């Protein structure tokens, strides 16, 4: 990861910048995180409220990759409904907007709509078929889903398990959402999967500055969708929205895979903010960190490893924030999903990371380290070596260096990782592409051999042994060693909260104060599911999906602008 050097303009420079045309990138990034993008606002425009900016340029940054193209958003004004105060709040309960002025709030709904290719339908004869084989049944249910979304009338809709492989379903959603004034973005899963994500933005509320597909390139073929939104009203600032669907918990290793998917999202978010700020620094404006709203089906509860990690990084759950207020009657056992085991669980979340949390609490003396999914995987490899009894760095190196020629080749590295049980079914499921990215990271001088010093720079088992024992002793683990591994992965991936920027791992930057200007935090005005789900029970005759729609209402935090 060499964005600082390639693009220029160090993120910790005291020069503040104005984001407008953040160049898209497709070079210099690990092959294990893919991306595609659409810039919907190619001209330089304001990023932070109240900043002074130069005249709007009508060209891309000269440093942007020449192969990248841009397109503007075409506002289908004929399809837009007139903006009224009633429209902005009409589908939101009164409690949601009691302390929010009309037009101030951002409403966002996340909903796993259960693709017909995954839904089982029981026939009259007792047999079970997939709903996708019953076109009329599938179309009728999907139409009801769209009806429910339009009734909610949220500014942003983040859908998972969207059946993009069906032309009829794709046309239904895109056509009706467009008629209601939404622009839609579809992010297919990798591996030829028939479903993916659909993110819809109501264009009378927000302009879409940039859209990027984040491809995890992992064993679950999972993806995320990142949108940079700019409000059309005066009271809200720019926000980053992430829509994702993490791996289902098939086995004990699924937690580690979901953590890895989260690490990749956060690393990508950091790089986006850094590169965007660096790109516009060249035109001499100002910049600030943006609120991040990450929502979707996380396939884990609020007490799970992924949720604990996100909270450690400064994220707050919108629904848990409302529950903490004790004003909405939300049960601590709220549910949002009826899984195929017949269990009602809470796995859908809207997470908020405010700008005020996007800095390292260093006290002016510590060094900020970037978040890194690779660091998390190194921790997992180290733990597996410890489980095999490889307690010294010398023994660990010999385990990788099969022919004992004092250098680990690419092939030796991949075979050793496989021997540690980290690839294949019922394992953490590392793919060859991910392993190759790790090897390239280890091979610092790029000579095709990882020597002992390069090896222990990333895989120091002697240091990891101390951390491993400390976590085991402090947590009194009862569910097995993988709980320890997950915590070590999380700690290694992002040891401090620094979501506003990142640095190359070989750089050292001492942070003495925030460097991106004024913060604009959001507060959770409301968050809600269907009433029965908030009370902790699955509602009878709820047939839209096996998930419920979760909506959050977010408004500027007064006094922090």
C-alpha positions in Angstrom: 0.0 0.0 0.0 1.8 3.0 -1.3 -0.8 5.7 -1.8 1.1 8.4 0.2 4.1 8.1 -1.9 2.3 7.6 -5.2 -0.3 10.3 -5.0 1.7 12.9 -2.9 0.3 15.1 -0.2 0.9 13.3 3.1 -2.4 12.9 5.0 -0.8 14.4 8.1 0.4 17.5 6.5 -1.0 20.7 8.1 -2.3 21.7 4.7 -6.0 21.2 4.8 -7.8 20.2 1.6 -11.2 20.4 0.0 -12.6 17.1 -1.4 -14.2 17.2 -4.8 -12.8 15.0 -7.5 -11.2 12.2 -5.6 -9.4 10.1 -8.2 -10.4 6.5 -8.5 -7.5 4.0 -8.2 -6.9 0.6 -9.5 -3.2 0.3 -9.0 -1.0 -0.3 -6.0 -3.7 -2.1 -4.0 -3.7 -5.7 -2.9 -5.4 -8.1 -5.2 -7.4 -9.5 -2.3 -9.4 -6.3 -2.2 -10.8 -5.5 -5.6 -12.9 -2.5 -6.6 -14.7 -0.8 -9.4 -16.0 2.7 -9.2 -18.2 5.3 -10.7 -17.5 9.0 -10.1 -20.8 10.8 -10.2 -19.4 14.2 -9.6 -16.2 14.7 -11.6 -15.8 18.4 -11.0 -14.1 19.8 -7.9 -16.7 20.8 -5.4 -17.0 21.6 -1.7 -16.3 18.8 0.8 -16.5 20.6 4.1 -19.2 23.2 5.0 -18.2 26.7 5.1 -14.8 26.3 3.6 -13.4 28.5 0.8 -12.6 26.8 -2.4 -11.0 27.8 -5.7 -13.1 28.0 -8.8 -14.5 24.7 -9.8 -12.1 22.9 -12.1 -13.6 20.9 -15.0 -10.9 18.3 -15.3 -9.6 15.3 -13.5 -6.6 15.5 -11.3 -3.5 15.1 -13.5 -2.3 12.3 -11.2 -5.4 10.2 -11.6 -4.9 7.0 -13.6 -5.4 7.8 -17.3 -7.5 4.7 -17.9 -10.2 5.8 -15.5 -13.3 7.4 -17.0 -16.0 9.4 -15.2 -19.7 10.0 -15.7 -22.1 12.6 -14.3 -25.3 11.9 -12.5 -28.2 12.7 -14.7 -31.0 13.9 -12.4 -34.3 12.5 -13.7 -36.1 15.6 -12.6 -39.3 14.5 -14.4 -39.4 11.5 -12.0 -38.7 13.5 -8.8 -41.5 14.2 -6.4 -41.8 17.7 -5.1 -39.9 18.2 -2.0 -42.1 19.0 1.0 -41.7 18.9 4.7 -44.3 16.1 4.9 -42.3 13.9 2.5 -39.1 14.1 4.7 -40.8 12.7 7.8 -44.1 11.1 6.8 -43.0 7.5 7.2 -41.0 8.0 10.4 -42.6 7.6 13.8 -43.1 10.8 15.8 -40.4 9.9 18.2 -37.9 9.8 15.4 -38.2 13.5 14.6 -39.4 15.1 17.8 -36.0 16.9 18.3 -35.0 17.1 14.6 -36.0 19.9 12.3 -37.6 18.9 9.0 -35.0 18.3 6.4 -32.1 17.9 8.9 -32.3 14.1 9.4 -30.9 11.4 7.2 -33.0 8.3 7.2 -31.4 5.0 6.1 -33.0 1.5 5.9 -31.1 -1.8 5.7 -33.1 -4.8 4.5 -32.0 -8.3 3.5 -34.8 -9.0 1.0 -34.2 -12.8 0.7 -33.4 -13.6 -3.0 -36.0 -16.0 -4.4 -33.2 -18.3 -5.4 -32.6 -18.9 -1.7 -36.2 -19.0 -0.4 -37.8 -22.4 0.1 -41.6 -22.6 -0.5 -43.6 -25.5 0.8 -46.1 -27.0 -1.7 -49.5 -28.4 -1.1 -48.2 -31.9 -1.5 -45.6 -31.3 1.2 -42.6 -30.9 -1.1 -40.4 -27.9 -1.0 -39.2 -25.9 -4.0 -37.2 -22.7 -4.4 -39.3 -19.6 -4.9 -37.3 -18.8 -8.1 -39.0 -21.7 -9.8 -42.4 -20.0 -9.1 -42.1 -16.7 -11.1 -45.5 -15.3 -10.2 -44.9 -16.0 -6.5 -41.4 -14.5 -6.5 -42.6 -11.4 -8.4 -45.5 -10.8 -6.1 -43.3 -10.9 -3.0 -40.6 -8.7 -4.5 -43.3 -6.2 -5.5 -44.5 -6.1 -1.8 -40.9 -5.6 -0.7 -40.7 -2.5 -3.0 -44.0 -1.3 -1.7 -42.7 -1.4 1.9 -39.6 0.4 1.0 -41.5 3.2 -0.8 -43.8 3.5 2.3 -40.7 4.0 4.5 -39.5 6.7 2.1 -35.9 6.6 3.5 -33.2 8.8 2.0 -31.0 5.7 1.5 -32.0 2.1 1.1 -29.4 -0.6 1.5 -30.6 -4.0 0.4 -28.9 -7.4 0.6 -29.6 -10.6 -1.3 -30.9 -8.6 -4.2 -31.6 -11.1 -7.1 -29.8 -9.2 -9.8 -29.6 -12.4 -12.0 -33.3 -12.1 -12.7 -34.0 -9.4 -15.4 -37.6 -9.1 -14.2 -36.6 -8.5 -10.5 -33.8 -6.1 -11.5 -36.2 -4.2 -13.8 -38.9 -4.1 -11.0 -36.6 -2.6 -8.4 -34.7 -0.2 -10.7 -37.9 1.0 -12.5 -40.1 1.6 -9.5 -37.3 3.1 -7.4 -36.4 5.5 -10.3 -40.0 6.5 -10.6 -39.9 7.4 -6.9 -36.8 9.6 -7.4 -34.1 7.1 -6.4 -30.9 6.3 -8.2 -29.9 2.6 -7.7 -26.4 1.0 -7.6 -26.1 -2.8 -7.9 -23.1 -4.6 -6.6 -23.1 -8.3 -7.6 -21.3 -10.9 -5.5 -18.2 -12.4 -7.0 -18.0 -16.0 -8.2 -21.0 -15.8 -10.5 -23.4 -15.7 -7.5 -27.0 -14.6 -8.5 -27.5 -12.1 -5.7 -25.7 -9.1 -4.4 -26.4 -5.6 -3.0 -28.6 -2.9 -4.2 -28.2 0.6 -2.7 -30.7 3.3 -3.6 -30.3 7.0 -2.9 -33.2 9.5 -3.1 -31.7 12.2 -5.4 -33.9 15.0 -4.0 -32.0 14.5 -0.7 -28.5 13.6 -1.8 -26.1 13.9 -4.7 -23.9 10.8 -5.2 -20.3 12.1 -5.4 -18.7 8.6 -5.8 -19.7 5.0 -5.9 -17.3 2.1 -5.4 -17.7 -1.6 -5.3 -15.5 -3.3 -2.8 -14.8 -6.9 -3.7 -13.4 -9.0 -0.8 -12.2 -11.8 -3.1 -12.7 -14.3 -0.3 -14.1 -17.8 0.1 -17.6 -16.4 0.7 -17.7 -14.3 -2.5 -18.8 -11.3 -0.4 -18.7 -7.7 -1.4 -19.5 -4.2 -0.1 -20.8 -1.0 -1.7 -19.4 2.4 -0.7 -21.1 5.7 -1.6 -20.0 9.2 -0.9 -23.1 11.3 -0.5 -23.5 15.1 -0.5 -26.8 16.5 0.9 -28.9 18.9 -1.1 -30.0 20.6 2.1 -27.8 23.0 4.1 -27.8 21.3 7.5 -26.2 18.0 6.8 -22.7 17.4 5.7 -21.2 14.8 3.4 -21.4 11.2 4.6 -19.9 7.9 3.6 -22.4 5.0 3.4 -21.3 1.3 3.3 -23.7 -1.5 2.4 -22.5 -5.1 3.0 -23.5 -8.6 3.7 -21.0 -10.7 5.7 -20.6 -14.5 5.6 -23.2 -16.7 7.2 -21.8 -18.6 10.3 -21.5 -22.0 8.7 -18.9 -23.2 11.3 -16.6 -22.1 14.1 -14.2 -20.5 11.6 -16.9 -18.3 10.0 -16.3 -15.6 12.7 -12.7 -15.2 11.6 -13.8 -14.8 8.0 -16.4 -12.2 8.9 -13.7 -10.3 10.9 -11.4 -10.4 7.9 -14.2 -9.0 5.8 -14.7 -6.2 8.3 -10.9 -5.5 8.3 -11.0 -5.1 4.6 -13.9 -2.7 4.7 -12.2 -0.5 7.3 -8.9 -0.5 5.4 -10.7 0.5 2.2 -12.5 3.3 4.0 -9.3 4.6 5.4 -7.6 4.6 2.1 -10.6 6.3 0.4 -10.6 9.2 2.9 -6.8 9.6 2.7 -6.6 9.4 -1.1 -9.5 11.8 -1.5 -8.1 14.4 0.8 -4.6 14.0 -0.7 -6.0 14.4 -4.3 -7.8 17.7 -3.6 -4.9 19.0 -1.4 -3.3 19.9 -4.7 -5.9 22.6 -5.3 -5.5 24.1 -1.8 -8.9 23.8 -0.2 -9.9 22.3 3.2 -11.1 18.9 4.2 -12.5 17.1 7.2 -13.3 13.6 8.2 -16.7 12.3 7.2 -19.2 10.4 9.2 -19.3 6.7 8.2 -22.6 4.8 8.2 -22.1 1.0 7.7 -25.2 -1.1 7.5 -26.3 -4.5 6.3 -26.7 -8.1 7.3 -23.6 -8.8 9.5 -24.7 -12.4 10.3 -23.7 -11.8 14.0 -25.3 -10.4 17.1 -24.5 -7.2 19.0 -22.5 -9.4 21.4 -20.5 -11.2 18.7 -16.9 -10.8 17.7 -17.6 -8.5 14.7 -19.8 -6.2 16.8 -17.2 -6.0 19.6 -14.5 -5.2 17.1 -16.5 -2.4 15.5 -17.4 -0.9 18.9 -13.7 -1.0 19.8 -13.1 1.2 16.7 -15.6 3.8 17.7 -18.7 2.6 15.9 -22.0 2.7 17.7 -25.1 0.6 16.9 -28.0 2.9 16.0 -30.6 0.5 17.5 -28.5 -0.1 20.7 -28.2 3.7 21.1 -31.9 4.0 21.1 -32.3 1.1 23.5 -29.8 2.7 25.9 -32.2 5.7 26.0 -34.8 3.4 27.4 -37.5 5.5 25.6 -38.6 3.2 22.9 -39.3 -0.1 24.7 -36.6 -1.9 22.8 -35.8 -5.3 24.3 -32.2 -6.3 24.9 -33.1 -9.4 22.9 -34.4 -7.6 19.8 -34.4 -9.7 16.7 -34.2 -9.0 13.0 -33.9 -12.4 11.3 -35.5 -15.8 11.4 -32.7 -18.2 10.4 -33.1 -21.6 8.7 -32.7 -23.3 12.1 -36.0 -21.6 13.2 -34.1 -19.2 15.6 -35.0 -15.5 15.8 -31.8 -13.5 16.1 -30.6 -10.0 15.8 -28.0 -9.8 13.0 -28.9 -6.6 11.0 -27.2 -3.4 12.1 -26.8 0.2 11.2 -23.4 1.3 12.6 -22.3 4.9 12.9 -18.6 6.1 13.1 -18.5 9.8 13.9 -15.6 12.1 12.8 -14.8 12.8 16.5 -13.9 9.1 16.8 -11.7 9.0 13.8 -8.5 9.9 15.4 -5.9 8.2 17.5 -6.0 9.1 21.2 -2.3 9.3 21.4 -1.7 12.2 23.7 0.8 13.6 21.3 3.5 10.9 21.8 2.4 7.7 20.2 2.8 6.5 16.6 -0.3 5.9 14.6 -0.5 2.5 12.8 -2.8 1.9 9.9 -5.6 -0.7 10.0 -4.6 -3.8 8.1 -6.4 -7.0 7.3 -2.9 -8.5 6.6 -1.8 -7.9 10.2 -4.9 -9.8 11.3 -4.1 -12.8 9.2 -0.5 -12.8 10.4 -1.9 -13.0 13.9 -4.0 -16.0 12.9 -0.9 -17.7 11.3 1.1 -17.1 14.4 -1.6 -18.6 16.6 -1.7 -21.7 14.5 2.0 -22.1 14.7 1.9 -21.8 18.5 -0.8 -24.5 18.5 1.6 -26.7 16.6 4.3 -26.1 19.3 6.4 -23.8 17.3 7.4 -21.5 20.2 10.6 -20.0 18.8 11.1 -17.8 15.7 13.8 -20.2 14.5 11.4 -23.2 14.6 8.7 -21.2 12.9 11.0 -20.1 10.1 12.2 -23.7 9.6 8.5 -24.8 9.3 8.2 -22.5 6.3 11.7 -23.0 4.9 11.3 -26.6 3.7 14.7 -27.0 2.0 16.5 -25.0 4.7 18.2 -22.7 2.3 17.6 -19.7 4.6 14.9 -18.3 2.3 11.2 -19.0 2.0 9.9 -19.1 -1.6 6.4 -18.2 -2.7 5.5 -21.8 -3.1 6.9 -22.8 0.3 4.9 -20.0 2.0 1.6 -21.1 0.4 2.2 -24.8 1.3 3.1 -23.9 4.9 -0.1 -21.9 5.3 -2.1 -24.8 3.9 -0.4 -27.2 6.4 -1.5 -24.9 9.2 -5.1 -25.7 8.3 -6.0 -22.2 7.0 -7.3 -23.1 3.6 -10.2 -25.2 2.3 -13.6 -26.2 3.6 -14.3 -25.8 7.4 -11.3 -23.6 7.8 -10.8 -19.8 7.9 -10.8 -20.2 4.1 -7.8 -18.2 3.0 -7.6 -18.0 -0.8 -4.5 -18.3 -2.9 -4.8 -14.6 -3.9 -4.8 -13.6 -0.2 -1.8 -15.8 0.6 0.1 -14.3 -2.3 -0.7 -10.8 -1.1 0.7 -11.8 2.3 3.9 -13.2 0.7 4.4 -10.0 -1.3 4.0 -8.0 2.0 6.6 -10.2 3.7 9.1 -10.0 0.9 10.1 -6.5 1.7 13.0 -6.3 -0.8 11.0 -8.0 -3.5 13.8 -10.5 -4.4 11.5 -13.6 -4.4 12.8 -15.0 -1.1 11.7 -14.1 2.5 14.7 -14.3 4.7 14.7 -14.7 8.5 14.6 -11.0 9.3 11.7 -10.4 6.9 9.9 -13.4 8.3 10.0 -12.3 12.0 9.1 -8.8 11.0 5.6 -10.1 10.2 5.5 -13.5 12.0 7.2 -13.1 15.3 5.7 -16.0 17.3 7.7 -15.3 20.4 6.0 -11.9 20.8 2.6 -13.4 19.9 3.0 -16.1 22.5 2.9 -13.5 25.3 -0.2 -11.9 23.9 -1.9 -15.2 23.3 -1.3 -16.3 27.0 -2.4 -12.9 28.3 -5.7 -13.0 26.5 -6.3 -16.6 27.5 -5.6 -15.8 31.2 -7.7 -12.6 31.2 -10.8 -13.9 29.4 -11.2 -17.4 30.9 -12.1 -18.7 27.4 -14.7 -21.5 27.4 -15.5 -21.8 23.8 -12.1 -22.8 22.5 -8.9 -21.2 21.2 -10.5 -19.5 18.2 -12.0 -16.9 20.5 -8.5 -16.0 21.4 -7.5 -15.9 17.8 -10.3 -13.6 16.9 -9.4 -11.1 19.6 -5.8 -11.2 18.5 -6.7 -10.7 14.9 -8.9 -7.7 15.9 -6.1 -6.2 18.0 -3.5 -6.7 15.3 -5.7 -5.4 12.5 -6.4 -2.0 14.1 -4.6 -1.4 17.4 -5.9 2.2 17.6 -8.8 4.1 16.3 -7.5 6.1 13.3 -10.2 5.9 10.7 -9.6 9.3 9.3 -6.3 8.5 7.8 -3.7 5.9 7.4 0.1 5.7 6.7 2.5 3.3 5.0 3.6 0.8 7.6 7.2 1.8 7.3 6.4 5.5 8.0 6.2 6.9 11.5 3.9 9.8 12.1 3.4 11.4 15.5 -0.1 12.8 15.9 -0.3 15.8 18.1 -3.7 17.1 17.1 -6.5 16.4 14.7 -5.4 17.3 11.2 -8.5 17.4 9.1 -10.4 20.4 10.4 -13.8 20.6 12.0 -15.8 17.6 13.0 -19.4 17.1 12.2 -20.9 14.3 14.3 -24.3 12.7 13.8 -26.6 11.6 16.6 -29.1 8.7 16.4 -32.5 10.3 16.6 -34.3 7.0 16.2 -33.9 3.5 15.1 -36.7 0.9 14.6 -37.7 -2.5 13.3 -41.3 -3.9 13.2 -42.7 -3.7 16.7 -42.7 -7.4 17.4 -39.0 -7.7 16.5 -38.1 -4.8 18.8 -39.9 -6.8 21.5 -37.8 -9.8 20.8 -40.3 -12.0 18.9 -40.7 -12.9 15.2 -44.1 -11.5 14.0 -46.7 -13.9 12.8 -47.5 -13.8 9.1 -44.5 -11.7 8.2 -43.7 -12.9 4.7 -41.7 -10.1 3.1 -38.4 -11.8 3.9 -36.7 -13.8 6.7 -35.3 -10.4 7.8 -37.0 -7.3 9.0 -36.3 -3.8 7.6 -34.2 -1.8 10.1 -34.4 2.0 9.8 -32.2 4.6 11.5 -32.7 8.4 11.7 -29.5 10.4 12.0 -29.2 14.1 12.5 -26.3 16.6 13.1 -25.1 16.8 16.6 -25.8 20.4 17.6 -22.7 22.3 18.8 -20.2 20.1 17.1 -20.2 21.6 13.7 
